[in-house]
């Protein structure tokens, strides 16, 4: 304990919460635990300044904090208890890491004099979370709380945004100290150099089939507007990386679609046929590049300009001809000031790519009594243009990725990490962040039962998201892959599900099941008019496995390939 008079001394817990206030924290997510009681006590005195949302599972709390970070651009804050609580919260850290989302996770820790004894629920979080976070620290001296919290927030936001972990020993939070507060954090990200921009313009002047790909973290509404000016000035076709559709207006004449699990064949061909790829923000990960197959590895066939906030990323997998270390916001601000080419020679290339995108929006046939294509058409027509969409991992998400058209930034929270169980807590967090906007969370039957208990959180805090539960009685993605690789030998993918609509009603939410296409629009109207959290369970034929192909067709194609080999 430092020397302190009783009039100026504060507990470590109070210093910690005051530090959060100094960094502008207005909301935090938690599952309470005895390992951070002193911090919870300090939250009591700050209850009119910080909305502390109590969740039903630490995985839900961490995912809510991650969604908060995605939707606000500010660090999401999560508190969990030691041991089991920290283990449960790891899923949110992994998503934040792969999605470049700022997040600060505080974990209650065993008393300092009990450490290294395998005390009750003790874990060394530096070793546990080292690969999952930008920095992992432990505050052993309460006088250093302002310093280390400031370090955490700066690190979460600097360069490529990401997660940070701070362990807070229980006894440290009770110490009395006199210490000055620090805050707020300042964002530090690199800017593109003048030479980089001039070289970019030179490459554009030589190109015939350029393509701009947007994604990654660190975007803002201003950056989205700036990059649109750049794309318009140079008549560039614009694609987005996996689950980053809200980085560009999907109704814009330059938009050509998303690169991910459900990309159209026409779009993937255009990436391969391009002679200049300008990649601003994405890591060019496995999903965006379709297993690293869209462009040559390690040296692409196309001229590659790779803009990323992390200096280590360009060249990590693909060798860039022009690597630019810059944040997306900083690059967009500079790019919009580039002198346009008059006129660019690729106008027809861009127009044709956009026409391909529009053609891809035309739905195909759908077996069974419930047509997911029509479901998406009704949702897009009935819900406001600024609705926030959350989604989970799973084949059902293909309909959302293909048909939902984002027109404003901060309208999508989806895990590029591919985590199931994300959509429900993300939708709850979105409803807390943006209570005046419509929130719609898409989730499969498997993913829903991984985090569906957070319906209780929505009800407790008067939050009103709409959940679309696509129930086909399968871990559908796994079944599809089994049929593709081991046709006719599906196992461990069938699910016996509860009545999801009744489950929702048990929490006090609106719940209704839909089995036929004609039933969906009226059910949606009733859900929206209910004035509370709502769940629509869509009972889908298992044959409807993707937006393009049925389960039987997947199996038949695999069997045909096997015959051809023999």
N, C-alpha and C positions, 0 to 999 in steps of 0.2 A: 504494500500500500504506500502511495506517495504521501508526503506531508500535506495535509489539507485541513482547513478550518471547516467546522460543521456547516457554516453558512454558504460556503462555495463548493463543498464536496458533492459529487454525484456518484451513484452506483455505476458500475460498468454497463449495466443494462440500460440505464438512463442515458449515459454518454453515447451508447450505440444507437438508440432510437433518435436522439438529438442529431447524430451524424446523418442518419437517413433523412431527417427533415431538412438538414442543410443541403443535401444533394437533390432535393425536390421530390422525394418519394411521397406519393399520395395514395398508394395502394400496395398491399403486400398479401401474400398467400401463405397459409400455414396449416399444419396439423400440430396442435399444441403438444408439448412434452415437458416432463419435469426437468430436463437438462437445460432449459432456457427460461425458467420461471421469472428470473429477475428482469429479463428483457420483455416478457409478456406483461409484467407489472408496469414497466415503463410505457408500453403501448397503451395501457389503460389511460394514462394521463394525456396521451397524444391521440385519443380515439376520435376527436373531432377534426384531426388534421390528416391522419392516415387511416384509410379504410382497410382493416385487417380482416381478410376473408378466410374463414375456417373451412377447410375441405375435409373430405371423408377418407382420403388416402394420399400419402405423400407423392405418389406418382401423379395424381390429379393436381396437387398443389404445384409441383414443379412444372407440369405442362401448362397450367394456367399462367404461371410466371413467364414461361417461354412465350406463350401467345401474347401476353401483355407487351413483352419486348418487341415482338414482331409488329404489333399493331400500333405501337406508339413511337418506336425508335429509341425509347429510353430503357434502361435496365429493368427487367422484371426482378422482383425481390421475393424470395421464398425462405421460410423458416421451417426447419424440421428437426426432430430430435435425433439423438445419436443412434448408431448401430442400425437397427431395422429401418428407422425413418430415413436415414441417409441412403441405405441400399435401395429403398423404394424410389427415392427422388432421383436416382442416377439416370433414369430414362429421360427426364427433362433436360439433364445436362448433355446427354448424347445428342438429343435433337438440337439443342442450342448450339452445340459445337458444329455439327454438320450443316446447320442452317444459318450460321453466322448471326446468331441472335444474342444481344446483350442480356445477361442474366447474372444475378448475384445470389448464391445459395449460402445461407447461414445455417450451420449445424451445431446444435448443442453438443458439448464434449464432456467427458468425465473430468472430475476435479484434477487439477494439475499434479497433486501429490499421489494420485492413484494411477497415473499414466505409466505405460510400459509394464503393467502387471496383468494384462488381459482382464482389466476391471469389467464390471457389468456393462455390456454393450460397447466396449471400447473398440475403436478402429483407428488406425493411422490414416487419416484422410489424404495426406500428401501422397502416400503410396497408392491408395485406393483410386483417387480421382486424378492423378497426374496426367494420364492420357486423355481425360475427358474434359479438361478445363485449360484456359489460358494461364491461370495461376491458382495455386492452392496454398492457403496460408492458415496459420493459427495464431490467435491473439492471446498471448500468455500474460501480457502486462496491460492492465486496463488503461493506463495513461497513453498507450499507443493506439487506442481504438480509433480516434479521428484520423491518424496517419494511415492506418491499414485499411480502413473503410474507404478513404479517399483513393488509396492505391487500387482497391478492388473496383471502384466505379470507373476510374480512369482506364484501367486495363480492359474492363468489359467493353468500353466504347472506343478505345483507340484502334487505329488500323482496321483490320478485319474484326468486327465485333464478335463477342463470344462469351462463354460462361466463366465465372470465377467462383471459387469456394472459399469460405472463411469458417473455420472451426472456432467455437467460442466456449471455452471451459466453463462449467457451471459456477465454480467458485470465483473465477475471474469476474463474472458478471455481478457479483455481490460486493466486490472491492469498492472502497470509496476513494475517489481521486478528484483532484482539481486540474482541469486541462481545458485548453481553448478548443473551440470547434473549428472545423475546416469545411469549406464548401462554397459553392457547388463545383462539381467536376467540369472540366473543359474537354471538348472532343478534339483529339489530335489525329489527323489523317493526312497522308501525303497528297501533294498536288502534281499534276502532270507538268513536265518542263516544256518550255517553248520549243525546244528541239524535237521532243516527242510529237507535239502537235503538228509541226511542220512536216515531219516524216510521215505522219498519218495522212495528211492532205496529199503528199506526193504519191503515196500508195493508192489512194482513192483516184487520183488523176490517171493512173495506169490501169485501173481495174475495169473489167467488163461485166462481172457478175458478183458484186459485193453483197455481203449479208451481215447485218448487225444482230448480235445475240445479247440479250440483257438478262440479268438475274443476280443472285447473291444477296448479300446484306448491305446495310449502310445507306439505303435509299431514303429519300424524303419526297414529299409531294412536289417540292420545288425542283428536285433533281429529275423526277419523272417529266415535269413540264419542260425542263431544259433539254433532256434527251430527245423529246418529241420535236423540238425546234431543230436540233441537229439532224434527225432523221428526215424531216421535211425539207430542210435546206439542201440535202444531198440526195433526196428521193430514194432513201435506203429502204429495202425490205427489212422488217424487224421481226425476229423470232424471240421467244423467251425460253429460259431454261426450265427444267423440271420444277413444277409447282411454284412458278414465279409469274403467273399470268397477269398480276396487277401492276407490273412494271411498265406496261404500255397499254393504251386504250385499245381494246380488242375490236372496236368498231372503226378504227382509223384505217384509211385506205392503204397505209404502209404495213399494217399488221399481217403476218403470214402464219401465225400459229405457235404452238408450244412444242418444245423438244423434251420428250419424256417417254413414259411407258406406253402412251397411246398416240404417239405422233403419226400423222398421216404419211403414207408412202411417198406422196408428192413432196412433202416438206423434207423428209430425210434425203430424197434424191437431190433436192436443190442445195442442201448443205454440201453434199458430195460434189456437186457440179460447180459450186461457187469457186471463184479464184481469189477472193479476199474475205476472210472472216475477221470481223471486229467484235471481240468478246468483251463486254463491259460488265464485270461483277461476278459471273459464275466461275466456279473452279474447273469447269469442264469435267464434271464427275461422271460416274458410270452410267447413271440413268440418262443424263442429258446427252451423252455421246453413244447411247445404246451399246453399252459394254465396250467402250473405247473403240468402236468400229466405224463411226461416222467420218472421222478424219484420220489421216495416217499417224501411226504411233512408232517412234516418238516425234518424227518430223512430219507435219501435215503436208498433204499435196498442195493445199491452198496456202497463200500467204496468210499468216496468222498474226493479228494484233491482239494481245491479251492484256487487258487492264484489270488490275486487282489491287486491293488495299494492302495485301500481304506481299512483301517483297519476295518471299520464298515460293509463292504459288506459280507465277509464270515460269515455265521450265521444269516444274516439278514432274509433270507427266508429258505434256506436249511442249516441244521446243518452239517458242514464239520468234517470229522474225522481228517483231517490235514489241518487247515487253515494256509495259508502262506501270510503274508502281504508283497508283493513285486510288483514292476512294471514289466510289461511284458518284457521289454528290459532287465531289471536286472535279472529276473528269467531265461530268455532264455540263457543269457551269462553264468549263473551258471549251468544250466541243461546240456548244451552241454559238460561240463567237468565231468559229472557223469560217473563212471566206468560202462561199459555195463555189462549186464548179458550174460553169455555164456553157451549154447545158450538160448534165450527166448523160452518159450514153446508155445507161441501163434502165431507163424509164419503163420499157416494155417488160424487162425482167421482173421489176417490182410489181407491175400491174398483173402480170401472169401469176406471180406467187400469191398475191392477195386473192385472185380469182380461185386459185387452188384451195385456199383457206375457206372461202365461202362455199365452195363445192363440198368440202369436208363437213360442213355444218348440216348438210342434207342427210336426214336419218335413213338408215336402211330398215330392213324388215326385222321384227322382233317376235320370236315365238312366245306362246303362252298368252294368258288373258290380260296380263299387265305389261304395257309397253313403256319401258323406261325412257325411250326417246320422247314420247308424249309427256311424260312426267316432267322432264327437263324443260320442254317447251312451255308448259303451263307455269312452272316455277319462274322462269325468266320473264314471262309476260305479266305475272301477278305481283311479283316482289319488286320493291323499289330498286332503282339502278345502283344506289349506293349500299345495297345490302352487303353484309360481311359474310363470307362463306368460309366455313371450316370443313376440313375433310380428314379422313383417316387413311391408312394404308388398306389396299384391297382392290379387287377388280371392279367393284361398284364405282370406285372413284373415276374410272374411265369415262363415264357419262358426264360427270362434272367437268373433267378436264377438257373433254371434247366440245361440249355444248354451252357451258356457262361463259358468258362474255363479260369480262370485267372492264369497267369504264373509268373507275377512279382508283387511286392508290390507297393502300391500307384497306383492301376489301377481301383479302385472302390470308388465311392462316392454315397452312398445311405443312406436314413434316417431309422435307426432302430426305430426312433420315429413314423414311419408310416405317415409322413406328405406328403400330396399332394401339388403340386406346387413347389417341390424341384428340380426336374431334370433339368429344363430349366436354372435357374440361376446357378445351380451347374456346368452344362456343360459350361456355359459362363466363370465362374471362372476357371474351369479346362483348358480351352483354353488359358486364360491369364497366368496361372501358367506354363503350359507346351505347348508352341506354336508350338513345333516341333513334338508333338505326336498327333495321331488321337483321337478325342474326339467324343463319340457317346452317346447321351442322349435319353434314352427310356422314353416315357411318354404316358399316356392315354389321351383321348380327354377331359375328365373332368379336369384332372390335368393341361393340357396344357393351358387351358383358365384361370387358376389361376395365371399364371406367364409368359405367352407367349409374353407379351410386352417386355420382356428382350431380344427378338430378336433385338430390336432397340439398345440395349447396345452392343451386339455382332457386329452389323454392324458399329456402331460408332467407335469402337476400332479395327476394322479389324480382329476380331476373327472368327474362322471358324469351329465351332462344327457342327456335323451332328445330326439332331434330327429325331428320329423314333417315329411318332405319331400314336398310335394304336387307331383307331376310330371305336368303335362298337355302338356308339349312346347311351351309357348307363353309369351310375355310376355302373360299372359291379360288383364290390365287394358287393355293397349294394343289387343289384338285386339278386345275388347268395344267400346271406344270407336270403333275403326275401323268396326266393323259398324254401330254406332249412327249415325255421321256420314257414312260412306262405304261403304254396304252392298255386300258382294261384292268389295271392293277391298283386302282385307287384304294387308299387305306388311311385311317386316322384323320379324315377331313370332314366327316359327317357330324352335324350338330343337332342335338335335341334341344329346342329352344322354348323358353316360356312365352306366354302371351305378352309381347312387349307393350302393347297398348294398355293392358291391365296393369302391368308393372308401372307405367308412367302414372296412371290414375292413382295407384297406391301411394305415390308421393304427393298427390294433390295436383299434379299437372294434367293437362288435356292429353288424352290418348285415344287413337282410333286406328284400326287396321284397314288396309286397302288391298283388295285382291283383283280388281278389274280396273281397266283404264278409265272407264266412265265414272268410277267412284272417286278418282283422285281429286279433281278440281273442286267438287263440293266439300270433300273432307278437308282440303286445304283452306277453304273459306271458313269452315267451322273452327279450324285450329287457330287461324289468324284472329278470329273474332272472340276467342275464348278469354283473351286478356291475361294469359298466363303462359308459363312454359308449356310447350306442346310437343307431342311426339306422334308422327305418322309412321306406322309400320307398313312397309311395302312388301307383300308376300310374293316373291318373284320365283318364276320357274327356274330350277337349277340349270336348265339348258342355256339360259341367257347369261353367258359367262363373260363376254366382252361386247363392246359396241359394234364389232365387226364379224364375230364368228361365234358359233355355238359350241357347247361342250362335245357334242357328237362329231362336229366337224373337226375339232382339235384332235380327237381320237382317230378319226378316219385318216387325217393327213399324216399322223404319226405312223399308223399301220401301213399306209402307202409308202412312206419313206423306208420302213423296215423291209417291205417286199422288194423295193428297188435295190436295196443293198445285196439281197440274196439272188 
